Amino acid sequence: MKSKNSKRLDSIKAAHQTERTRSSARMEDYLEIISELVELKGYATTLDISRYMNVSAPSVTKMLQRLDEGGFLEYEKYHGINLTAKGSQIAEGIRQNHGILLEFFEILGVGYDTANQDTEGIEHHLNPKTIRQLRKFITFLKANPKIIENFKNL
Protein backbone atom coordinates (compact mmCIF):
# COMPACT_ATOMS: atom_id res chain seq x y z
CA MET A 1 0.00 0.00 0.00
CA LYS A 2 1.29 3.45 -0.93
CA SER A 3 2.11 6.00 1.72
CA LYS A 4 0.35 9.35 1.91
CA ASN A 5 3.50 11.11 0.66
CA SER A 6 3.87 8.72 -2.25
CA LYS A 7 0.23 9.28 -3.29
CA ARG A 8 0.78 13.04 -3.06
CA LEU A 9 3.87 12.78 -5.28
CA ASP A 10 1.90 10.70 -7.80
CA SER A 11 -0.87 13.29 -7.89
CA ILE A 12 1.63 16.12 -8.42
CA LYS A 13 3.22 14.16 -11.27
CA ALA A 14 -0.19 13.45 -12.84
CA ALA A 15 -1.19 17.11 -12.60
CA HIS A 16 1.90 18.13 -14.53
CA GLN A 17 1.31 15.48 -17.21
CA THR A 18 -2.16 16.65 -18.12
CA GLU A 19 -2.70 18.68 -21.26
CA ARG A 20 -3.61 21.68 -19.13
CA THR A 21 -0.03 22.83 -18.83
CA ARG A 22 1.04 26.31 -17.92
CA SER A 23 1.26 27.10 -21.64
CA SER A 24 -2.35 26.15 -22.36
CA ALA A 25 -3.53 28.10 -19.29
CA ARG A 26 -1.67 31.12 -20.65
CA MET A 27 -3.34 30.66 -24.03
CA GLU A 28 -6.72 30.48 -22.31
CA ASP A 29 -5.93 33.72 -20.48
CA TYR A 30 -5.29 35.40 -23.83
CA LEU A 31 -8.53 34.06 -25.30
CA GLU A 32 -10.45 35.19 -22.23
CA ILE A 33 -8.99 38.71 -22.38
CA ILE A 34 -9.58 39.01 -26.13
CA SER A 35 -13.18 37.91 -25.65
CA GLU A 36 -13.72 40.41 -22.83
CA LEU A 37 -12.16 43.25 -24.84
CA VAL A 38 -14.27 42.48 -27.91
CA GLU A 39 -17.38 42.41 -25.73
CA LEU A 40 -16.42 45.68 -24.03
CA LYS A 41 -15.04 47.70 -26.95
CA GLY A 42 -16.03 45.78 -30.06
CA TYR A 43 -12.40 44.95 -30.84
CA ALA A 44 -9.10 43.96 -29.24
CA THR A 45 -5.67 45.38 -30.01
CA THR A 46 -2.21 44.07 -29.28
CA LEU A 47 -1.64 47.09 -27.04
CA ASP A 48 -4.82 46.43 -25.03
CA ILE A 49 -3.89 42.79 -24.56
CA SER A 50 -0.35 43.79 -23.59
CA ARG A 51 -1.69 46.11 -20.88
CA TYR A 52 -4.11 43.55 -19.41
CA MET A 53 -1.67 40.64 -19.56
CA ASN A 54 1.18 42.79 -18.27
CA VAL A 55 3.51 41.56 -21.02
CA SER A 56 5.32 43.24 -23.88
CA ALA A 57 3.65 43.85 -27.23
CA PRO A 58 6.12 41.48 -28.99
CA SER A 59 5.12 38.72 -26.52
CA VAL A 60 1.48 39.34 -27.36
CA THR A 61 2.23 39.19 -31.10
CA LYS A 62 4.04 35.87 -30.62
CA MET A 63 1.10 34.38 -28.70
CA LEU A 64 -1.43 35.73 -31.20
CA GLN A 65 0.48 33.97 -33.96
CA ARG A 66 0.36 30.70 -31.98
CA LEU A 67 -3.37 31.11 -31.36
CA ASP A 68 -3.91 31.87 -35.04
CA GLU A 69 -1.96 28.75 -36.06
CA GLY A 70 -4.05 26.72 -33.58
CA GLY A 71 -7.27 27.94 -35.17
CA PHE A 72 -8.41 29.89 -32.09
CA LEU A 73 -8.41 33.30 -33.72
CA GLU A 74 -7.85 35.18 -36.93
CA TYR A 75 -4.91 37.51 -36.67
CA GLU A 76 -3.23 39.79 -39.15
CA LYS A 77 -0.52 42.10 -37.93
CA TYR A 78 -1.82 45.69 -37.63
CA HIS A 79 -5.42 44.54 -38.15
CA GLY A 80 -8.20 43.44 -35.86
CA ILE A 81 -8.19 40.29 -33.80
CA ASN A 82 -11.22 38.02 -34.12
CA LEU A 83 -11.88 34.81 -32.22
CA THR A 84 -12.93 31.82 -34.26
CA ALA A 85 -15.81 29.61 -33.09
CA LYS A 86 -13.18 27.35 -31.48
CA GLY A 87 -11.59 30.29 -29.64
CA SER A 88 -14.95 31.69 -28.58
CA GLN A 89 -16.01 28.32 -27.20
CA ILE A 90 -12.90 28.09 -25.03
CA ALA A 91 -13.25 31.70 -23.85
CA GLU A 92 -16.91 31.09 -22.96
CA GLY A 93 -16.00 27.92 -21.04
CA ILE A 94 -13.40 29.83 -19.04
CA ARG A 95 -15.91 32.61 -18.39
CA GLN A 96 -18.42 30.05 -17.06
CA ASN A 97 -15.77 28.40 -14.87
CA HIS A 98 -14.82 31.83 -13.58
CA GLY A 99 -18.42 32.62 -12.68
CA ILE A 100 -18.92 29.35 -10.84
CA LEU A 101 -15.71 29.68 -8.84
CA LEU A 102 -16.34 33.34 -8.08
CA GLU A 103 -19.82 32.57 -6.79
CA PHE A 104 -18.49 29.70 -4.66
CA PHE A 105 -15.78 31.85 -3.08
CA GLU A 106 -18.23 34.67 -2.44
CA ILE A 107 -20.54 32.20 -0.67
CA LEU A 108 -17.53 31.30 1.47
CA GLY A 109 -17.42 34.98 2.43
CA VAL A 110 -13.90 35.84 1.28
CA GLY A 111 -14.99 39.06 -0.45
CA TYR A 112 -15.15 39.89 -4.14
CA ASP A 113 -11.55 41.01 -4.66
CA THR A 114 -10.06 37.96 -2.95
CA ALA A 115 -12.56 35.66 -4.67
CA ASN A 116 -11.70 37.12 -8.07
CA GLN A 117 -7.95 36.85 -7.47
CA ASP A 118 -8.21 33.24 -6.29
CA THR A 119 -10.48 32.39 -9.20
CA GLU A 120 -7.91 33.71 -11.68
CA GLY A 121 -5.33 31.50 -10.01
CA ILE A 122 -7.22 28.23 -10.39
CA GLU A 123 -9.90 28.57 -13.08
CA HIS A 124 -7.78 26.87 -15.76
CA HIS A 125 -6.63 23.99 -13.60
CA LEU A 126 -9.81 22.30 -12.43
CA ASN A 127 -11.17 19.14 -13.95
CA PRO A 128 -14.55 19.67 -15.69
CA LYS A 129 -16.06 17.14 -13.27
CA THR A 130 -14.99 19.31 -10.33
CA ILE A 131 -16.60 22.37 -11.96
CA ARG A 132 -19.86 20.43 -12.53
CA GLN A 133 -19.91 19.31 -8.90
CA LEU A 134 -19.24 22.86 -7.69
CA ARG A 135 -22.12 24.11 -9.85
CA LYS A 136 -24.42 21.47 -8.33
CA PHE A 137 -23.22 22.33 -4.82
CA ILE A 138 -23.83 26.07 -5.37
CA THR A 139 -27.32 25.31 -6.69
CA PHE A 140 -27.97 23.19 -3.59
CA LEU A 141 -26.71 25.93 -1.27
CA LYS A 142 -28.80 28.60 -2.97
CA ALA A 143 -31.88 26.39 -2.70
CA ASN A 144 -31.14 26.08 1.04
CA PRO A 145 -30.21 29.62 2.14
CA LYS A 146 -30.35 28.61 5.82
CA ILE A 147 -27.18 26.57 5.26
CA ILE A 148 -25.36 29.62 3.87
CA GLU A 149 -26.65 31.77 6.73
CA ASN A 150 -25.56 29.20 9.33
CA PHE A 151 -22.13 28.95 7.69
CA LYS A 152 -21.64 32.72 7.68
CA ASN A 153 -22.56 32.87 11.37
CA LEU A 154 -19.81 30.42 12.36
Contact map, one row per residue, 1 for C-alpha under 8 A:
1110000000000000000000000000000000000000000000000000000000000000000000000000000000000000000000000000000000000000000000000000000000000000000000000000000000
1111011000000000000000000000000000000000000000000000000000000000000000000000000000000000000000000000000000000000000000000000000000000000000000000000000000
1111111000000000000000000000000000000000000000000000000000000000000000000000000000000000000000000000000000000000000000000000000000000000000000000000000000
0111111100000000000000000000000000000000000000000000000000000000000000000000000000000000000000000000000000000000000000000000000000000000000000000000000000
0011111110000000000000000000000000000000000000000000000000000000000000000000000000000000000000000000000000000000000000000000000000000000000000000000000000
0111111111000000000000000000000000000000000000000000000000000000000000000000000000000000000000000000000000000000000000000000000000000000000000000000000000
0111111111100000000000000000000000000000000000000000000000000000000000000000000000000000000000000000000000000000000000000000000000000000000000000000000000
0001111111110000000000000000000000000000000000000000000000000000000000000000000000000000000000000000000000000000000000000000000000000000000000000000000000
0000111111111000000000000000000000000000000000000000000000000000000000000000000000000000000000000000000000000000000000000000000000000000000000000000000000
0000011111111100000000000000000000000000000000000000000000000000000000000000000000000000000000000000000000000000000000000000000000000000000000000000000000
0000001111111110000000000000000000000000000000000000000000000000000000000000000000000000000000000000000000000000000000000000000000000000000000000000000000
0000000111111111000000000000000000000000000000000000000000000000000000000000000000000000000000000000000000000000000000000000000000000000000000000000000000
0000000011111111100000000000000000000000000000000000000000000000000000000000000000000000000000000000000000000000000000000000000000000000000000000000000000
0000000001111111110000000000000000000000000000000000000000000000000000000000000000000000000000000000000000000000000000000000000000000000000000000000000000
0000000000111111110000000000000000000000000000000000000000000000000000000000000000000000000000000000000000000000000000000000000000000000000000000000000000
0000000000011111110010000000000000000000000000000000000000000000000000000000000000000000000000000000000000000000000000000000000000000000000000000000000000
0000000000001111111010000000000000000000000000000000000000000000000000000000000000000000000000000000000000000000000000000000000000000000000000000000000000
0000000000000111111110000000000000000000000000000000000000000000000000000000000000000000000000000000000000000000000000000000000000000000000000000000000000
0000000000000000111110010000000000000000000000000000000000000000000000000000000000000000000000000000000000000000000000000000000000000000000000000000000000
0000000000000000011111111000000000000000000000000000000000000000000000000000000000000000000000000000000000000000000000000001100000000000000000000000000000
0000000000000001111111111000000000000000000000000000000000000000000000000000000000000000000000000000000000000000000000000000000000000000000000000000000000
0000000000000000000111111100000000000000000000000000000000000000000000000000000000000000000000000000000000000000000000000000000000000000000000000000000000
0000000000000000000111111110000000000000000000000000000000000000000000000000000000000000000000000000000000000000000000000000000000000000000000000000000000
0000000000000000001111111111000000000000000000000000000000000000000000000000000000000000000000000000000000000000000000000000000000000000000000000000000000
0000000000000000000111111111100000000000000000000000000000000000000000000000000000000000000000000000000000000000000000000001100000000000000000000000000000
0000000000000000000001111111110000000000000000000000000000000000000000000000000000000000000000000000000000000000000000000000000000000000000000000000000000
0000000000000000000000111111111000000000000000000000000000000010001000000000000000000000000000000000000000000000000000000000000000000000000000000000000000
0000000000000000000000011111111100000000000000000000000000000000000000000000000000000000011001000000000000000000000000000001000000000000000000000000000000
0000000000000000000000001111111110000000000000000000000000000000000000000000000000000000000000000000000000000000000000000000000000000000000000000000000000
0000000000000000000000000111111111000000000000001000100000000000000000000000000000000000000000000000000000000000000000000000000000000000000000000000000000
0000000000000000000000000011111111100000000000000000000000000000000000010000000000100011011000000000000000000000000000000000000000000000000000000000000000
0000000000000000000000000001111111110000000000000000000000000000000000000000000000000000001101100000000000000000000000000000000000000000000000000000000000
0000000000000000000000000000111111111000000000001001000000000000000000000000000000000000000000000000000000000000000000000000000000000000000000000000000000
0000000000000000000000000000011111111100000100001000000000000000000000000000000010100000000000000000000000000000000000000000000000000000000000000000000000
0000000000000000000000000000001111111110000000000000000000000000000000000000000000100001001000000000000000000000000000000000000000000000000000000000000000
0000000000000000000000000000000111111111000000000000000000000000000000000000000000000000000000000000000000000000000000000000000000000000000000000000000000
0000000000000000000000000000000011111111111100000000000000000000000000000000000000000000000000000000000000000000000000000000000000000000000000000000000000
0000000000000000000000000000000001111111111100000000000000000000000000000000000000000000000000000000000000000000000000000000000000000000000000000000000000
0000000000000000000000000000000000111111111000000000000000000000000000000000000000000000000000000000000000000000000000000000000000000000000000000000000000
0000000000000000000000000000000000011111111000000000000000000000000000000000000000000000000000000000000000000000000000000000000000000000000000000000000000
0000000000000000000000000000000000001111111100000000000000000000000000000000000000000000000000000000000000000000000000000000000000000000000000000000000000
0000000000000000000000000000000000001111111100000000000000000000000000000000000000000000000000000000000000000000000000000000000000000000000000000000000000
0000000000000000000000000000000000001111111110000000000000000000000000000000000111000000000000000000000000000000000000000000000000000000000000000000000000
0000000000000000000000000000000001001100111111011000000000000000000000000000000111000000000000000000000000000000000000000000000000000000000000000000000000
0000000000000000000000000000000000000000001111111000000000000000000000000000000110000000000000000000000000000000000000000000000000000000000000000000000000
0000000000000000000000000000000000000000000111111100000010011000000000000000000000000000000000000000000000000000000000000000000000000000000000000000000000
0000000000000000000000000000000000000000000011111110000010000000000000000000000000000000000000000000000000000000000000000000000000000000000000000000000000
0000000000000000000000000000000000000000000111111111000000000000000000000000000000000000000000000000000000000000000000000000000000000000000000000000000000
0000000000000000000000000000010011000000000111111111100000010000000000000000000000000000000000000000000000000000000000000000000000000000000000000000000000
0000000000000000000000000000000000000000000001111111111110010000000000000000000000000000000000000000000000000000000000000000000000000000000000000000000000
0000000000000000000000000000000000000000000000111111111000000000000000000000000000000000000000000000000000000000000000000000000000000000000000000000000000
0000000000000000000000000000000010000000000000011111110000000000000000000000000000000000000000000000000000000000000000000000000000000000000000000000000000
0000000000000000000000000000010000000000000000001111111000000000000000000000000000000000000000000000000000000000000000000000000000000000000000000000000000
0000000000000000000000000000000000000000000000000111111100000000000000000000000000000000000000000000000000000000000000000000000000000000000000000000000000
0000000000000000000000000000000000000000000000000110111110110000000000000000000000000000000000000000000000000000000000000000000000000000000000000000000000
0000000000000000000000000000000000000000000000000100011111110000000000000000000000000000000000000000000000000000000000000000000000000000000000000000000000
0000000000000000000000000000000000000000000001100100001111111000000000000000000000000000000000000000000000000000000000000000000000000000000000000000000000
0000000000000000000000000000000000000000000000000000000111111100000000000000000000000000000000000000000000000000000000000000000000000000000000000000000000
0000000000000000000000000000000000000000000000000000001111111110000000000000000000000000000000000000000000000000000000000000000000000000000000000000000000
0000000000000000000000000000000000000000000001001100001111111111000000000000000000000000000000000000000000000000000000000000000000000000000000000000000000
0000000000000000000000000000000000000000000001000000000011111111100000000000100000000000000000000000000000000000000000000000000000000000000000000000000000
0000000000000000000000000000000000000000000000000000000001111111110000000000000000000000000000000000000000000000000000000000000000000000000000000000000000
0000000000000000000000000010000000000000000000000000000000111111111000000000000000000000000000000000000000000000000000000000000000000000000000000000000000
0000000000000000000000000000000000000000000000000000000000011111111100001010000000000000000000000000000000000000000000000000000000000000000000000000000000
0000000000000000000000000000000000000000000000000000000000001111111110000010000000000000000000000000000000000000000000000000000000000000000000000000000000
0000000000000000000000000000000000000000000000000000000000000111111111000000000000000000000000000000000000000000000000000000000000000000000000000000000000
0000000000000000000000000010000000000000000000000000000000000011111111111000000000000000000000000000000000000000000000000000000000000000000000000000000000
0000000000000000000000000000000000000000000000000000000000000001111111111110000000000000000000000000000000000000000000000000000000000000000000000000000000
0000000000000000000000000000000000000000000000000000000000000000111111110000000000000000000000000000000000000000000000000000000000000000000000000000000000
0000000000000000000000000000000000000000000000000000000000000000011111111000000000000000000000000000000000000000000000000000000000000000000000000000000000
0000000000000000000000000000000000000000000000000000000000000000001111111100000000010110000000000000000000000000000000000000000000000000000000000000000000
0000000000000000000000000000001000000000000000000000000000000000001111111100000000111111000000000000000000000000000000000000000000000000000000000000000000
0000000000000000000000000000000000000000000000000000000000000001001101111110000011110110000000000000000000000000000000000000000000000000000000000000000000
0000000000000000000000000000000000000000000000000000000000000000000100111111000011110000000000000000000000000000000000000000000000000000000000000000000000
0000000000000000000000000000000000000000000000000000000000000001100100001111101111000000000000000000000000000000000000000000000000000000000000000000000000
0000000000000000000000000000000000000000000000000000000000000000000000000111111110000000000000000000000000000000000000000000000000000000000000000000000000
0000000000000000000000000000000000000000000000000000000000001000000000000011111000000000000000000000000000000000000000000000000000000000000000000000000000
0000000000000000000000000000000000000000000000000000000000000000000000000001111100000000000000000000000000000000000000000000000000000000000000000000000000
0000000000000000000000000000000000000000000000000000000000000000000000000011111110000000000000000000000000000000000000000000000000000000000000000000000000
0000000000000000000000000000000000000000001110000000000000000000000000000011011111000000000000000000000000000000000000000000000000000000000000000000000000
0000000000000000000000000000000001000000001110000000000000000000000000001111001111100000000000000000000000000000000000000000000000000000000000000000000000
0000000000000000000000000000000000000000001100000000000000000000000000001110000111110000000000000000000000000000000000000000000000000000000000000000000000
0000000000000000000000000000001001100000000000000000000000000000000000011100000011111111000000000000000000000000000000000000000000000000000000000000000000
0000000000000000000000000000000000000000000000000000000000000000000000111100000001111111000000000000000000000000000000000000000000000000000000000000000000
0000000000000000000000000000000000000000000000000000000000000000000000010000000000111111100000000000000000000000000000000000000000000000000000000000000000
0000000000000000000000000000000000000000000000000000000000000000000000111000000000111111110000000000000000000000000000000000000000000000000000000000000000
0000000000000000000000000000001000000000000000000000000000000000000000111000000000111111111000000000000000000000000000000000000000000000000000000000000000
0000000000000000000000000000001000100000000000000000000000000000000000010000000000111111111100000000000000000000000000000000000000000000000000000000000000
0000000000000000000000000000000000000000000000000000000000000000000000000000000000001111111110000000000000000000000000000000000000000000000000000000000000
0000000000000000000000000001001000000000000000000000000000000000000000000000000000000111111111000000000000000000000000000000000000000000000000000000000000
0000000000000000000000000001001100100000000000000000000000000000000000000000000000000011111111100000000000000000000000000000000000000000000000000000000000
0000000000000000000000000000000100000000000000000000000000000000000000000000000000000001111111110000000000000000000000000000000000000000000000000000000000
0000000000000000000000000000000000000000000000000000000000000000000000000000000000000000111111111000000000000000000000000000000000000000000000000000000000
0000000000000000000000000001000100000000000000000000000000000000000000000000000000000000011111111100000000000000000000000011000000000000000000000000000000
0000000000000000000000000000000100000000000000000000000000000000000000000000000000000000001111111110000000000000000000000000000000000000000000000000000000
0000000000000000000000000000000000000000000000000000000000000000000000000000000000000000000111111111000000000000000000000000000000000000000000000000000000
0000000000000000000000000000000000000000000000000000000000000000000000000000000000000000000011111111100000000000000000000010000000100000000000000000000000
0000000000000000000000000000000000000000000000000000000000000000000000000000000000000000000001111111110000000000000000110010000000000000000000000000000000
0000000000000000000000000000000000000000000000000000000000000000000000000000000000000000000000111111111000000000000000000000000000000000000000000000000000
0000000000000000000000000000000000000000000000000000000000000000000000000000000000000000000000011111111100000000000000000000000000100110000000000000000000
0000000000000000000000000000000000000000000000000000000000000000000000000000000000000000000000001111111110000000001000100010000000100100000000000000000000
0000000000000000000000000000000000000000000000000000000000000000000000000000000000000000000000000111111111000001001100100000000000000000000000000000000000
0000000000000000000000000000000000000000000000000000000000000000000000000000000000000000000000000011111111100000000000000000000000000000010000000000000000
0000000000000000000000000000000000000000000000000000000000000000000000000000000000000000000000000001111111110000000000000000000000000100010000000000000000
0000000000000000000000000000000000000000000000000000000000000000000000000000000000000000000000000000111111111110001000000000000000000000000000000000000000
0000000000000000000000000000000000000000000000000000000000000000000000000000000000000000000000000000011111111111001000000000000000000000000000000000000000
0000000000000000000000000000000000000000000000000000000000000000000000000000000000000000000000000000001111111100000000000000000000000000000000000001000000
0000000000000000000000000000000000000000000000000000000000000000000000000000000000000000000000000000000111111100000000000000000000000000000000000000000100
0000000000000000000000000000000000000000000000000000000000000000000000000000000000000000000000000000000011111110000000000000000000000000000000000000000100
0000000000000000000000000000000000000000000000000000000000000000000000000000000000000000000000000000000011111111011000000000000000000000000000000000000000
0000000000000000000000000000000000000000000000000000000000000000000000000000000000000000000000000000000011001111111000000000000000000000000000000000000000
0000000000000000000000000000000000000000000000000000000000000000000000000000000000000000000000000000010001000111111100000000000000000000000000000000000000
0000000000000000000000000000000000000000000000000000000000000000000000000000000000000000000000000000000000000011111110000000000000000000000000000000000000
0000000000000000000000000000000000000000000000000000000000000000000000000000000000000000000000000000000000000111111111000000000000000000000000000000000000
0000000000000000000000000000000000000000000000000000000000000000000000000000000000000000000000000000110011000111111111100000000000000000000000000000000000
0000000000000000000000000000000000000000000000000000000000000000000000000000000000000000000000000000010000000001111111110000000000000000000000000000000000
0000000000000000000000000000000000000000000000000000000000000000000000000000000000000000000000000000000000000000111111111000000000000000000000000000000000
0000000000000000000000000000000000000000000000000000000000000000000000000000000000000000000000000000000000000000011111111100000000000000000000000000000000
0000000000000000000000000000000000000000000000000000000000000000000000000000000000000000000000000100110000000000001111111110000000000000000000000000000000
0000000000000000000000000000000000000000000000000000000000000000000000000000000000000000000000000100000000000000000111111111000000000000000000000000000000
0000000000000000000000000000000000000000000000000000000000000000000000000000000000000000000000000000000000000000000011111111000000000000000000000000000000
0000000000000000000000000000000000000000000000000000000000000000000000000000000000000000000000000000000000000000000001111111110000000000000000000000000000
0000000000000000000000000000000000000000000000000000000000000000000000000000000000000000000001001100100000000000000000111111110000000000000000000000000000
0000000000000000000100001001000000000000000000000000000000000000000000000000000000000000000001000000000000000000000000011111110000000000000000000000000000
0000000000000000000100001000000000000000000000000000000000000000000000000000000000000000000000000000000000000000000000000111111000000000000000000000000000
0000000000000000000000000000000000000000000000000000000000000000000000000000000000000000000000000000000000000000000000000111111101100000000000000000000000
0000000000000000000000000000000000000000000000000000000000000000000000000000000000000000000000000000000000000000000000000000111111100000000000000000000000
0000000000000000000000000000000000000000000000000000000000000000000000000000000000000000000000000000000000000000000000000000011111110000000000000000000000
0000000000000000000000000000000000000000000000000000000000000000000000000000000000000000000000000000000000000000000000000000001111111000000000000000000000
0000000000000000000000000000000000000000000000000000000000000000000000000000000000000000000000000000000000000000000000000000011111111100000000000000000000
0000000000000000000000000000000000000000000000000000000000000000000000000000000000000000000000001001100000000000000000000000011111111110000000000000000000
0000000000000000000000000000000000000000000000000000000000000000000000000000000000000000000000000000000000000000000000000000000111111111000000000000000000
0000000000000000000000000000000000000000000000000000000000000000000000000000000000000000000000000000000000000000000000000000000011111111100000000000000000
0000000000000000000000000000000000000000000000000000000000000000000000000000000000000000000000000001100100000000000000000000000001111111110000000000000000
0000000000000000000000000000000000000000000000000000000000000000000000000000000000000000000000000001000000000000000000000000000000111111111000000000000000
0000000000000000000000000000000000000000000000000000000000000000000000000000000000000000000000000000000000000000000000000000000000011111111100000000000000
0000000000000000000000000000000000000000000000000000000000000000000000000000000000000000000000000000000000000000000000000000000000001111111110000000000000
0000000000000000000000000000000000000000000000000000000000000000000000000000000000000000000000000000001100000000000000000000000000000111111111000000000000
0000000000000000000000000000000000000000000000000000000000000000000000000000000000000000000000000000000000000000000000000000000000000011111111100000000000
0000000000000000000000000000000000000000000000000000000000000000000000000000000000000000000000000000000000000000000000000000000000000001111111110000000000
0000000000000000000000000000000000000000000000000000000000000000000000000000000000000000000000000000000000000000000000000000000000000000111111111011000000
0000000000000000000000000000000000000000000000000000000000000000000000000000000000000000000000000000000000000000000000000000000000000000011111111001000000
0000000000000000000000000000000000000000000000000000000000000000000000000000000000000000000000000000000000000000000000000000000000000000001111111000000000
0000000000000000000000000000000000000000000000000000000000000000000000000000000000000000000000000000000000000000000000000000000000000000000111111111000000
0000000000000000000000000000000000000000000000000000000000000000000000000000000000000000000000000000000000000000000000000000000000000000000011111111100000
0000000000000000000000000000000000000000000000000000000000000000000000000000000000000000000000000000000000000000000000000000000000000000000000011111110000
0000000000000000000000000000000000000000000000000000000000000000000000000000000000000000000000000000000000000000000000000000000000000000000010011111111000
0000000000000000000000000000000000000000000000000000000000000000000000000000000000000000000000000000000000100000000000000000000000000000000011011111111100
0000000000000000000000000000000000000000000000000000000000000000000000000000000000000000000000000000000000000000000000000000000000000000000000001111111110
0000000000000000000000000000000000000000000000000000000000000000000000000000000000000000000000000000000000000000000000000000000000000000000000000111111111
0000000000000000000000000000000000000000000000000000000000000000000000000000000000000000000000000000000000000000000000000000000000000000000000000011111111
0000000000000000000000000000000000000000000000000000000000000000000000000000000000000000000000000000000000011000000000000000000000000000000000000001111111
0000000000000000000000000000000000000000000000000000000000000000000000000000000000000000000000000000000000000000000000000000000000000000000000000000111111
0000000000000000000000000000000000000000000000000000000000000000000000000000000000000000000000000000000000000000000000000000000000000000000000000000011111
